[in-house]
Amino acid sequence: MKRVQNRRDFLKLAAVSAASGILTSGCVSSSMTDRQRKKPNIVIVFLDDSGWSDFQPFGRQKYKTPNVKRLADEGCRFDNFYVPQAICSASRAALLSGCYPGRTKVFGAHGPNGAGLNPKYKIMPEVFKSNGYKTAIFGKWHIGDRDGRRPWNRGFDESAGLLYSNDMWDQHPEDPKHWGKFPLQYFDNGKVEIPRVTKKDQATLTTRYTEKAVDFIKRNKGNPFFLYVPHSMPHVPLFVSKKFAGKSGAGLYGDVMMEIDWSVGQITKALKDSGVEKDTIVIFTSDNGPWISYGNHSGKTPFREAKGTSFDGGVRSACIIKYPDKIIAGSTSERMFCTVDLLPTLAALTATALPENTIDGRDVWKLMSGRSGAKNPHKYYPFSNGKQFQGVISGDGRWKLHIPHGYRTLVKAANDGKAGKYKQEKISLSLFDMKKDPFETTDVKDKYPDVLTRLKGYADNHKKRFYTKKKV
């Protein structure tokens, strides 16, 4: 696949941009057509616990994912895309608010009646709605299950799905008695459609979300829209519709991946059929890495550790972004950015005002679009796990520093929906050269003392700002 860092690709992008009426500085030409003047639609497909290697072209699996591959062929594959915390609620709050977990205090995974994200932090649907966008979420919310903090209270014109993870139910393999106190319910526009979700209902979730997304696109093709599709899968327990059961030949996980791939195909087809494909930014990624203790019910990552850690197996997610005529089709980028950057970048692309509250993300369109010589505006990105701050990575993605912390590592995976066993390990102050050692195997702090000092300074300052209690 083509790299966007070289001069030839940049000149190609500049030529395409000029032909479409967009100057390389990002200014709008007065000769733009009505289509080019239209505010672009935004579609974000956000998976749950998907591994970095689960889809083509990131990995080679026994099952096929032609629709995701086609999306990559028509857009850009980003190999260094990160989330600030590899746990459900924290990751989703960061994506939608553009804020680090340390700022919002949304850590870990919030269960039924969970506080979630404080409304003082505005999120994408509220921001884009203020600019005339129609907004919808079809899928897993998981950043607030209290009055005033559910999807229909937070800027979504339409909403349907689960308020938290699909394993938080009365058939939980480890603690069904506890979770049985909170019936897992399926909501549709603020009303309970399914009072107690069953296994049969779970098997319909991917299809439900997809059909609603397609219908929303068709009904709103004449308006700018923001569509968020946070799938419940492949978070355990895994379920798949009858049309994909056994289809992959690679077990239930492969079947689930093929149905998600089908979902991507249905959504992109709806954009094309509705005549809005060229006016739509499509982003495909995951909230964190795989939950590897579930063995054959979990995804794959080539990186160290997985979900629930600050190693790259947890915080690096596969990402594809398609924006016709603006991002080079079929390109691959090693430039780094993070979920917190999506809100300010999309706001800039749509001429939408940012919220009044402070956000941590920055506009990274120059990186995203492959601008020659573009540099990440962040000096560093922080990583945390639960309430614990654990380290930073330099803005260019070259250096990663772990401050001393404990972490879980897999002892033995289980299969067929049962959880395996972890043990606790500790990592001391460690510096990794991610360019030469993306698997975080060799500590080089003694070899690069100046880099250590710089990143340790970033880490100390971040910890002081966001993780140290202020004296009253």
TAMOHU-V975650 format. One record per pair of residues at least 4 apart in sequence whose ideal C-beta (glycine too) atoms are under 7 Angstrom apart, sorted by the first residue. I is the first residue (numbers start at 1). J is the second residue. D is the distance in whole Angstrom. If there is no record, write none. Layout:
BEGIN
i: <I & I>
j: <J & J>
d: <D & D>
END
This chain:
BEGIN
i: <1 & 1 & 1 & 1 & 2 & 2 & 2 & 2 & 2 & 3 & 3 & 3 & 4 & 4 & 4 & 4 & 4 & 4 & 7 & 7 & 8 & 9 & 9 & 9 & 9 & 10 & 10 & 10 & 10 & 11 & 12 & 12 & 13 & 13 & 13 & 13 & 14 & 14 & 15 & 16 & 16 & 17 & 17 & 17 & 20 & 20 & 21 & 21 & 21 & 21 & 22 & 22 & 22 & 23 & 23 & 28 & 32 & 32 & 34 & 35 & 38 & 38 & 39 & 39 & 39 & 40 & 40 & 40 & 40 & 40 & 41 & 41 & 41 & 41 & 41 & 42 & 42 & 42 & 42 & 42 & 43 & 43 & 43 & 43 & 44 & 44 & 44 & 45 & 45 & 45 & 45 & 46 & 46 & 46 & 46 & 46 & 46 & 47 & 47 & 47 & 47 & 47 & 48 & 48 & 48 & 48 & 48 & 48 & 48 & 48 & 49 & 49 & 49 & 49 & 49 & 49 & 49 & 50 & 50 & 50 & 50 & 50 & 51 & 51 & 51 & 51 & 51 & 52 & 52 & 52 & 52 & 52 & 52 & 52 & 52 & 53 & 53 & 53 & 53 & 53 & 54 & 54 & 54 & 54 & 54 & 55 & 55 & 55 & 55 & 56 & 56 & 56 & 57 & 57 & 57 & 58 & 59 & 61 & 61 & 62 & 62 & 62 & 63 & 63 & 63 & 63 & 63 & 65 & 65 & 65 & 65 & 66 & 66 & 67 & 67 & 67 & 67 & 67 & 67 & 68 & 68 & 68 & 68 & 69 & 70 & 71 & 71 & 71 & 71 & 71 & 71 & 71 & 72 & 72 & 73 & 73 & 74 & 74 & 75 & 75 & 75 & 75 & 75 & 75 & 75 & 76 & 76 & 76 & 76 & 76 & 76 & 77 & 77 & 78 & 78 & 78 & 79 & 79 & 79 & 80 & 80 & 80 & 80 & 81 & 81 & 81 & 81 & 81 & 82 & 82 & 82 & 82 & 82 & 83 & 83 & 83 & 83 & 83 & 83 & 83 & 83 & 84 & 84 & 84 & 84 & 84 & 84 & 84 & 84 & 84 & 85 & 85 & 85 & 85 & 85 & 85 & 85 & 86 & 86 & 86 & 86 & 86 & 86 & 86 & 86 & 86 & 87 & 87 & 87 & 87 & 87 & 87 & 88 & 88 & 88 & 88 & 88 & 89 & 89 & 89 & 89 & 89 & 89 & 89 & 89 & 90 & 90 & 90 & 90 & 90 & 91 & 91 & 91 & 92 & 92 & 92 & 92 & 92 & 93 & 93 & 93 & 93 & 93 & 94 & 94 & 94 & 94 & 94 & 95 & 95 & 96 & 96 & 96 & 97 & 97 & 97 & 97 & 97 & 98 & 98 & 98 & 98 & 98 & 98 & 99 & 99 & 99 & 99 & 99 & 99 & 100 & 100 & 100 & 100 & 101 & 101 & 101 & 102 & 102 & 102 & 102 & 102 & 103 & 103 & 104 & 104 & 104 & 106 & 106 & 106 & 107 & 107 & 108 & 109 & 110 & 110 & 110 & 110 & 110 & 111 & 111 & 112 & 112 & 112 & 112 & 113 & 113 & 114 & 114 & 114 & 115 & 115 & 116 & 116 & 116 & 116 & 117 & 117 & 117 & 117 & 119 & 119 & 120 & 121 & 122 & 122 & 122 & 122 & 123 & 123 & 123 & 124 & 124 & 124 & 125 & 125 & 125 & 125 & 125 & 125 & 126 & 126 & 126 & 127 & 127 & 127 & 127 & 128 & 128 & 128 & 128 & 128 & 129 & 129 & 129 & 130 & 131 & 131 & 132 & 133 & 133 & 133 & 134 & 134 & 134 & 134 & 135 & 135 & 135 & 135 & 136 & 136 & 136 & 136 & 136 & 136 & 137 & 137 & 137 & 137 & 137 & 137 & 138 & 138 & 138 & 138 & 138 & 138 & 139 & 139 & 139 & 139 & 139 & 139 & 140 & 140 & 140 & 140 & 140 & 141 & 141 & 141 & 141 & 141 & 142 & 142 & 144 & 144 & 145 & 145 & 145 & 148 & 149 & 150 & 151 & 151 & 152 & 152 & 152 & 152 & 158 & 158 & 159 & 159 & 160 & 160 & 160 & 160 & 161 & 161 & 161 & 162 & 162 & 162 & 162 & 163 & 164 & 165 & 166 & 166 & 166 & 166 & 166 & 167 & 167 & 167 & 167 & 168 & 168 & 168 & 169 & 169 & 169 & 170 & 170 & 170 & 170 & 171 & 172 & 172 & 173 & 173 & 173 & 174 & 175 & 176 & 183 & 183 & 184 & 184 & 185 & 185 & 185 & 185 & 185 & 186 & 186 & 186 & 186 & 187 & 187 & 187 & 188 & 194 & 197 & 197 & 199 & 199 & 202 & 202 & 203 & 203 & 203 & 204 & 204 & 205 & 205 & 205 & 205 & 206 & 206 & 206 & 206 & 206 & 206 & 206 & 207 & 207 & 208 & 209 & 209 & 209 & 210 & 210 & 210 & 210 & 211 & 212 & 213 & 213 & 213 & 213 & 214 & 214 & 214 & 214 & 215 & 216 & 216 & 217 & 217 & 217 & 217 & 217 & 218 & 218 & 220 & 221 & 221 & 221 & 229 & 231 & 233 & 233 & 233 & 234 & 234 & 234 & 234 & 234 & 236 & 236 & 236 & 236 & 237 & 238 & 238 & 238 & 238 & 240 & 240 & 240 & 240 & 240 & 240 & 241 & 244 & 244 & 244 & 245 & 246 & 247 & 247 & 248 & 248 & 248 & 249 & 250 & 251 & 252 & 252 & 253 & 253 & 253 & 254 & 255 & 256 & 257 & 258 & 259 & 260 & 261 & 262 & 263 & 264 & 264 & 265 & 266 & 267 & 268 & 268 & 269 & 270 & 271 & 271 & 271 & 272 & 276 & 277 & 278 & 278 & 281 & 281 & 281 & 282 & 283 & 283 & 284 & 284 & 285 & 285 & 285 & 286 & 286 & 288 & 288 & 288 & 288 & 289 & 289 & 289 & 289 & 289 & 290 & 290 & 290 & 290 & 290 & 290 & 291 & 291 & 291 & 292 & 292 & 292 & 292 & 293 & 293 & 293 & 293 & 293 & 293 & 294 & 294 & 294 & 294 & 295 & 295 & 295 & 295 & 296 & 296 & 297 & 297 & 301 & 301 & 303 & 303 & 303 & 303 & 303 & 303 & 304 & 304 & 304 & 304 & 304 & 305 & 305 & 305 & 305 & 305 & 305 & 306 & 306 & 307 & 308 & 308 & 308 & 309 & 309 & 309 & 309 & 309 & 310 & 310 & 310 & 310 & 310 & 310 & 310 & 311 & 312 & 312 & 312 & 315 & 321 & 321 & 322 & 323 & 326 & 327 & 327 & 328 & 331 & 333 & 335 & 336 & 336 & 336 & 337 & 337 & 337 & 337 & 338 & 340 & 340 & 341 & 341 & 341 & 341 & 342 & 342 & 343 & 343 & 343 & 344 & 344 & 344 & 344 & 344 & 344 & 345 & 345 & 345 & 345 & 345 & 346 & 347 & 347 & 348 & 348 & 349 & 354 & 355 & 362 & 362 & 364 & 364 & 364 & 365 & 366 & 366 & 367 & 367 & 376 & 376 & 378 & 379 & 379 & 380 & 380 & 380 & 380 & 380 & 380 & 381 & 381 & 381 & 382 & 382 & 382 & 383 & 383 & 383 & 384 & 384 & 384 & 385 & 388 & 389 & 389 & 389 & 390 & 390 & 390 & 391 & 391 & 391 & 391 & 391 & 392 & 392 & 392 & 392 & 392 & 393 & 393 & 393 & 394 & 394 & 394 & 397 & 398 & 398 & 398 & 399 & 399 & 399 & 399 & 399 & 400 & 400 & 400 & 401 & 401 & 401 & 401 & 402 & 402 & 403 & 403 & 404 & 404 & 404 & 404 & 405 & 406 & 406 & 406 & 407 & 407 & 408 & 408 & 409 & 409 & 409 & 410 & 410 & 411 & 411 & 411 & 412 & 412 & 413 & 414 & 414 & 414 & 429 & 430 & 430 & 431 & 431 & 431 & 431 & 431 & 431 & 431 & 432 & 432 & 432 & 432 & 433 & 433 & 434 & 437 & 437 & 444 & 445 & 448 & 449 & 450 & 451 & 452 & 453 & 454 & 455 & 456 & 457 & 458 & 459 & 460 & 461 & 462 & 463 & 463 & 464>
j: <77 & 330 & 331 & 332 & 9 & 328 & 330 & 331 & 332 & 9 & 331 & 332 & 9 & 76 & 328 & 331 & 333 & 370 & 11 & 372 & 12 & 13 & 328 & 331 & 370 & 14 & 370 & 371 & 372 & 15 & 16 & 328 & 17 & 328 & 369 & 370 & 18 & 24 & 19 & 20 & 325 & 22 & 24 & 326 & 36 & 325 & 29 & 31 & 32 & 36 & 28 & 29 & 326 & 27 & 29 & 32 & 36 & 37 & 38 & 279 & 224 & 279 & 224 & 350 & 351 & 279 & 280 & 281 & 349 & 350 & 224 & 225 & 276 & 279 & 280 & 128 & 226 & 227 & 281 & 346 & 227 & 267 & 280 & 282 & 228 & 229 & 283 & 229 & 264 & 267 & 284 & 95 & 229 & 230 & 285 & 286 & 287 & 231 & 234 & 260 & 286 & 287 & 88 & 140 & 231 & 232 & 233 & 234 & 235 & 287 & 234 & 235 & 288 & 290 & 291 & 299 & 307 & 54 & 234 & 286 & 290 & 299 & 289 & 290 & 299 & 300 & 301 & 58 & 289 & 301 & 302 & 303 & 316 & 317 & 318 & 58 & 59 & 300 & 301 & 302 & 59 & 61 & 257 & 299 & 300 & 59 & 65 & 68 & 318 & 65 & 68 & 69 & 69 & 72 & 77 & 318 & 300 & 250 & 254 & 249 & 250 & 254 & 248 & 250 & 254 & 257 & 258 & 69 & 257 & 258 & 261 & 70 & 261 & 71 & 261 & 262 & 264 & 265 & 268 & 72 & 261 & 264 & 284 & 73 & 74 & 75 & 264 & 268 & 282 & 284 & 320 & 322 & 77 & 320 & 329 & 330 & 322 & 329 & 282 & 320 & 321 & 322 & 323 & 327 & 329 & 321 & 327 & 328 & 331 & 332 & 333 & 320 & 332 & 319 & 321 & 333 & 332 & 333 & 334 & 334 & 335 & 336 & 397 & 285 & 316 & 317 & 319 & 337 & 315 & 316 & 336 & 338 & 381 & 91 & 94 & 287 & 288 & 315 & 317 & 338 & 339 & 94 & 100 & 101 & 338 & 340 & 381 & 382 & 383 & 384 & 90 & 91 & 94 & 101 & 383 & 384 & 385 & 91 & 288 & 289 & 307 & 308 & 309 & 314 & 315 & 385 & 91 & 108 & 109 & 288 & 308 & 386 & 92 & 109 & 142 & 165 & 287 & 93 & 106 & 108 & 109 & 110 & 116 & 142 & 143 & 94 & 101 & 106 & 107 & 108 & 95 & 287 & 288 & 96 & 142 & 143 & 230 & 287 & 97 & 104 & 106 & 117 & 143 & 99 & 100 & 101 & 339 & 340 & 339 & 342 & 123 & 124 & 143 & 104 & 117 & 121 & 123 & 359 & 340 & 343 & 344 & 359 & 360 & 361 & 103 & 104 & 121 & 340 & 359 & 360 & 340 & 360 & 382 & 466 & 106 & 107 & 384 & 382 & 384 & 389 & 466 & 467 & 360 & 466 & 117 & 118 & 121 & 116 & 117 & 143 & 386 & 387 & 386 & 165 & 114 & 115 & 116 & 142 & 164 & 164 & 168 & 145 & 164 & 168 & 182 & 145 & 146 & 144 & 145 & 164 & 144 & 146 & 143 & 144 & 145 & 149 & 121 & 143 & 144 & 149 & 148 & 149 & 357 & 357 & 126 & 127 & 355 & 357 & 127 & 154 & 155 & 128 & 226 & 343 & 129 & 135 & 154 & 155 & 156 & 226 & 130 & 154 & 155 & 343 & 347 & 352 & 355 & 133 & 135 & 226 & 350 & 352 & 133 & 135 & 155 & 353 & 350 & 352 & 224 & 224 & 225 & 226 & 157 & 220 & 223 & 225 & 155 & 156 & 157 & 226 & 156 & 157 & 158 & 159 & 216 & 227 & 141 & 151 & 156 & 159 & 161 & 228 & 160 & 161 & 209 & 212 & 213 & 229 & 161 & 209 & 229 & 230 & 231 & 232 & 161 & 162 & 165 & 230 & 232 & 150 & 151 & 161 & 162 & 163 & 164 & 165 & 149 & 150 & 150 & 163 & 164 & 153 & 153 & 163 & 156 & 159 & 156 & 159 & 189 & 190 & 189 & 216 & 187 & 189 & 187 & 188 & 189 & 212 & 186 & 187 & 209 & 166 & 184 & 186 & 232 & 187 & 168 & 235 & 184 & 202 & 232 & 235 & 237 & 172 & 235 & 236 & 237 & 179 & 182 & 184 & 179 & 184 & 197 & 176 & 179 & 180 & 183 & 176 & 176 & 179 & 417 & 418 & 419 & 419 & 179 & 180 & 195 & 196 & 196 & 197 & 192 & 194 & 195 & 196 & 197 & 193 & 194 & 197 & 201 & 191 & 192 & 193 & 193 & 201 & 201 & 202 & 203 & 239 & 237 & 239 & 239 & 240 & 241 & 208 & 241 & 209 & 232 & 233 & 239 & 210 & 231 & 233 & 241 & 259 & 260 & 263 & 211 & 241 & 212 & 213 & 229 & 231 & 214 & 263 & 266 & 267 & 215 & 216 & 217 & 227 & 229 & 267 & 218 & 266 & 267 & 270 & 219 & 220 & 227 & 221 & 227 & 270 & 271 & 274 & 270 & 274 & 225 & 274 & 275 & 276 & 267 & 260 & 238 & 256 & 260 & 238 & 253 & 256 & 257 & 299 & 291 & 294 & 297 & 417 & 417 & 252 & 253 & 256 & 297 & 244 & 245 & 252 & 255 & 256 & 259 & 259 & 255 & 258 & 259 & 255 & 255 & 255 & 258 & 254 & 255 & 258 & 254 & 254 & 296 & 256 & 297 & 257 & 296 & 297 & 258 & 259 & 260 & 261 & 262 & 263 & 264 & 265 & 266 & 267 & 268 & 284 & 269 & 270 & 271 & 272 & 282 & 273 & 274 & 276 & 277 & 280 & 277 & 280 & 324 & 324 & 325 & 323 & 346 & 349 & 322 & 321 & 342 & 319 & 320 & 317 & 318 & 319 & 317 & 318 & 307 & 314 & 315 & 317 & 301 & 306 & 307 & 313 & 314 & 298 & 299 & 300 & 301 & 306 & 307 & 298 & 306 & 307 & 298 & 306 & 410 & 413 & 410 & 413 & 414 & 419 & 420 & 422 & 298 & 413 & 414 & 419 & 413 & 414 & 415 & 420 & 415 & 416 & 416 & 417 & 306 & 313 & 311 & 312 & 313 & 316 & 438 & 439 & 311 & 312 & 313 & 439 & 440 & 309 & 311 & 313 & 314 & 407 & 409 & 313 & 314 & 314 & 314 & 385 & 408 & 313 & 314 & 385 & 407 & 408 & 314 & 315 & 383 & 385 & 390 & 391 & 402 & 440 & 316 & 438 & 440 & 383 & 327 & 368 & 327 & 327 & 369 & 368 & 369 & 370 & 370 & 370 & 367 & 376 & 396 & 397 & 341 & 364 & 367 & 376 & 381 & 360 & 361 & 345 & 361 & 362 & 364 & 346 & 361 & 347 & 359 & 361 & 348 & 354 & 359 & 361 & 362 & 363 & 349 & 363 & 364 & 365 & 368 & 350 & 352 & 354 & 363 & 365 & 365 & 359 & 359 & 377 & 378 & 368 & 376 & 377 & 369 & 371 & 374 & 374 & 376 & 395 & 396 & 395 & 395 & 458 & 392 & 393 & 394 & 395 & 455 & 458 & 392 & 393 & 395 & 389 & 392 & 462 & 390 & 391 & 392 & 388 & 389 & 390 & 390 & 405 & 462 & 463 & 467 & 402 & 403 & 405 & 400 & 401 & 402 & 403 & 459 & 401 & 455 & 458 & 459 & 462 & 397 & 399 & 400 & 398 & 399 & 455 & 434 & 433 & 434 & 435 & 431 & 433 & 434 & 451 & 455 & 432 & 434 & 440 & 431 & 455 & 456 & 459 & 427 & 430 & 429 & 459 & 426 & 427 & 428 & 429 & 427 & 424 & 425 & 426 & 425 & 427 & 422 & 424 & 422 & 423 & 425 & 420 & 422 & 421 & 422 & 423 & 420 & 421 & 420 & 418 & 419 & 420 & 445 & 443 & 445 & 443 & 444 & 445 & 448 & 451 & 452 & 455 & 437 & 440 & 443 & 444 & 437 & 444 & 438 & 441 & 442 & 448 & 452 & 452 & 453 & 454 & 455 & 456 & 457 & 458 & 459 & 460 & 461 & 462 & 463 & 464 & 465 & 466 & 467 & 468 & 468>
d: <7 & 6 & 6 & 4 & 6 & 7 & 6 & 5 & 7 & 6 & 7 & 6 & 5 & 7 & 6 & 5 & 5 & 3 & 6 & 6 & 6 & 6 & 6 & 6 & 6 & 6 & 6 & 7 & 4 & 6 & 6 & 6 & 6 & 5 & 7 & 6 & 6 & 5 & 6 & 6 & 6 & 4 & 6 & 7 & 6 & 4 & 4 & 6 & 4 & 5 & 7 & 7 & 7 & 5 & 6 & 6 & 4 & 5 & 7 & 6 & 7 & 5 & 4 & 5 & 7 & 5 & 6 & 5 & 6 & 6 & 6 & 5 & 6 & 6 & 4 & 7 & 5 & 7 & 5 & 6 & 5 & 7 & 6 & 5 & 5 & 7 & 5 & 5 & 6 & 7 & 5 & 7 & 7 & 4 & 6 & 7 & 6 & 5 & 7 & 7 & 4 & 7 & 7 & 6 & 6 & 6 & 6 & 7 & 4 & 6 & 6 & 5 & 7 & 6 & 5 & 7 & 6 & 5 & 6 & 4 & 7 & 5 & 6 & 4 & 3 & 4 & 5 & 6 & 6 & 4 & 7 & 7 & 6 & 7 & 5 & 5 & 3 & 4 & 6 & 6 & 6 & 7 & 6 & 4 & 6 & 7 & 5 & 4 & 6 & 5 & 6 & 4 & 6 & 5 & 6 & 5 & 6 & 7 & 7 & 7 & 4 & 6 & 4 & 5 & 4 & 6 & 5 & 6 & 6 & 7 & 4 & 6 & 7 & 7 & 5 & 7 & 4 & 3 & 7 & 7 & 5 & 6 & 7 & 6 & 6 & 6 & 6 & 6 & 7 & 6 & 5 & 6 & 5 & 5 & 7 & 5 & 5 & 5 & 7 & 5 & 5 & 3 & 7 & 6 & 7 & 6 & 5 & 7 & 5 & 7 & 6 & 6 & 5 & 4 & 7 & 5 & 7 & 7 & 5 & 6 & 7 & 4 & 5 & 6 & 7 & 6 & 4 & 7 & 5 & 6 & 7 & 5 & 6 & 5 & 7 & 6 & 6 & 5 & 6 & 7 & 5 & 5 & 5 & 6 & 6 & 6 & 7 & 6 & 6 & 7 & 4 & 6 & 7 & 5 & 7 & 5 & 6 & 7 & 4 & 6 & 5 & 6 & 6 & 3 & 5 & 7 & 6 & 5 & 5 & 7 & 6 & 7 & 6 & 4 & 5 & 6 & 6 & 6 & 6 & 6 & 5 & 4 & 7 & 5 & 6 & 6 & 4 & 5 & 5 & 6 & 7 & 4 & 5 & 6 & 6 & 5 & 7 & 6 & 6 & 6 & 4 & 5 & 5 & 6 & 6 & 6 & 5 & 5 & 4 & 7 & 4 & 5 & 7 & 6 & 6 & 5 & 5 & 7 & 5 & 4 & 6 & 4 & 6 & 4 & 5 & 5 & 6 & 7 & 5 & 5 & 6 & 5 & 6 & 7 & 6 & 6 & 5 & 7 & 6 & 7 & 3 & 6 & 6 & 6 & 6 & 7 & 5 & 7 & 5 & 6 & 5 & 5 & 5 & 7 & 3 & 7 & 5 & 7 & 7 & 6 & 6 & 6 & 6 & 6 & 4 & 5 & 6 & 7 & 5 & 7 & 7 & 6 & 4 & 3 & 7 & 5 & 6 & 5 & 6 & 7 & 6 & 7 & 6 & 6 & 5 & 6 & 4 & 6 & 7 & 6 & 7 & 6 & 6 & 6 & 6 & 4 & 6 & 3 & 5 & 6 & 7 & 6 & 3 & 7 & 6 & 6 & 6 & 4 & 6 & 4 & 7 & 6 & 6 & 5 & 5 & 7 & 6 & 4 & 6 & 5 & 6 & 5 & 6 & 5 & 5 & 4 & 6 & 5 & 5 & 5 & 6 & 6 & 4 & 7 & 5 & 5 & 7 & 5 & 5 & 5 & 7 & 5 & 5 & 6 & 4 & 4 & 5 & 6 & 5 & 5 & 5 & 4 & 5 & 6 & 6 & 5 & 7 & 5 & 5 & 7 & 5 & 7 & 7 & 5 & 5 & 6 & 3 & 6 & 7 & 5 & 6 & 5 & 6 & 7 & 5 & 4 & 6 & 5 & 6 & 4 & 6 & 6 & 7 & 6 & 7 & 4 & 7 & 6 & 7 & 7 & 6 & 6 & 7 & 6 & 6 & 7 & 5 & 6 & 7 & 6 & 5 & 6 & 7 & 6 & 7 & 6 & 6 & 5 & 7 & 6 & 6 & 4 & 6 & 5 & 6 & 4 & 7 & 6 & 5 & 4 & 6 & 6 & 7 & 6 & 6 & 6 & 6 & 4 & 7 & 4 & 5 & 6 & 6 & 7 & 7 & 5 & 4 & 6 & 7 & 7 & 6 & 7 & 4 & 5 & 4 & 6 & 7 & 7 & 7 & 4 & 4 & 6 & 6 & 5 & 6 & 6 & 5 & 7 & 7 & 6 & 6 & 6 & 7 & 5 & 6 & 6 & 6 & 5 & 6 & 6 & 6 & 6 & 6 & 4 & 5 & 7 & 6 & 6 & 7 & 6 & 5 & 5 & 7 & 6 & 6 & 4 & 6 & 6 & 6 & 7 & 7 & 4 & 6 & 6 & 6 & 6 & 4 & 4 & 6 & 5 & 7 & 6 & 7 & 5 & 6 & 6 & 6 & 5 & 7 & 6 & 6 & 5 & 5 & 6 & 6 & 5 & 6 & 5 & 5 & 5 & 5 & 7 & 4 & 5 & 5 & 6 & 5 & 5 & 4 & 6 & 7 & 6 & 6 & 3 & 5 & 5 & 7 & 3 & 6 & 6 & 7 & 6 & 6 & 6 & 6 & 7 & 7 & 6 & 6 & 7 & 7 & 7 & 6 & 6 & 6 & 7 & 6 & 6 & 7 & 7 & 7 & 6 & 6 & 5 & 4 & 5 & 4 & 5 & 7 & 4 & 7 & 5 & 7 & 7 & 4 & 5 & 7 & 7 & 5 & 5 & 6 & 4 & 4 & 7 & 5 & 6 & 7 & 7 & 5 & 5 & 5 & 5 & 5 & 4 & 4 & 7 & 6 & 5 & 6 & 5 & 7 & 5 & 5 & 4 & 6 & 6 & 6 & 6 & 7 & 5 & 4 & 6 & 4 & 7 & 7 & 6 & 4 & 5 & 4 & 6 & 5 & 7 & 7 & 6 & 6 & 4 & 7 & 4 & 4 & 6 & 7 & 6 & 4 & 6 & 5 & 5 & 5 & 4 & 4 & 4 & 6 & 7 & 6 & 4 & 6 & 5 & 6 & 7 & 6 & 7 & 4 & 6 & 5 & 7 & 6 & 6 & 4 & 5 & 4 & 6 & 7 & 6 & 4 & 7 & 6 & 6 & 6 & 6 & 7 & 5 & 6 & 7 & 6 & 6 & 7 & 6 & 5 & 6 & 7 & 3 & 5 & 4 & 6 & 7 & 5 & 5 & 4 & 6 & 4 & 6 & 5 & 6 & 7 & 6 & 6 & 6 & 6 & 6 & 7 & 5 & 6 & 5 & 6 & 5 & 5 & 5 & 6 & 6 & 4 & 5 & 5 & 6 & 6 & 7 & 7 & 4 & 6 & 6 & 7 & 7 & 6 & 4 & 4 & 5 & 6 & 4 & 6 & 4 & 5 & 6 & 4 & 6 & 6 & 6 & 7 & 4 & 7 & 5 & 7 & 7 & 5 & 5 & 5 & 5 & 7 & 6 & 5 & 6 & 6 & 6 & 7 & 5 & 5 & 6 & 6 & 5 & 7 & 5 & 4 & 5 & 6 & 5 & 6 & 5 & 5 & 7 & 6 & 7 & 4 & 5 & 4 & 6 & 6 & 7 & 6 & 5 & 6 & 7 & 7 & 5 & 6 & 5 & 5 & 7 & 5 & 4 & 7 & 6 & 5 & 5 & 6 & 6 & 7 & 7 & 5 & 6 & 6 & 5 & 7 & 5 & 6 & 6 & 4 & 6 & 6 & 6 & 5 & 6 & 6 & 4 & 6 & 5 & 5 & 5 & 4 & 4 & 6 & 4 & 7 & 4 & 7 & 6 & 5 & 4 & 6 & 6 & 5 & 7 & 6 & 5 & 7 & 7 & 5 & 5 & 5 & 6 & 5 & 6 & 5 & 6 & 6 & 7 & 6 & 6 & 6 & 7 & 6 & 6 & 6 & 6 & 6 & 6 & 6 & 6 & 5 & 6 & 5>
END
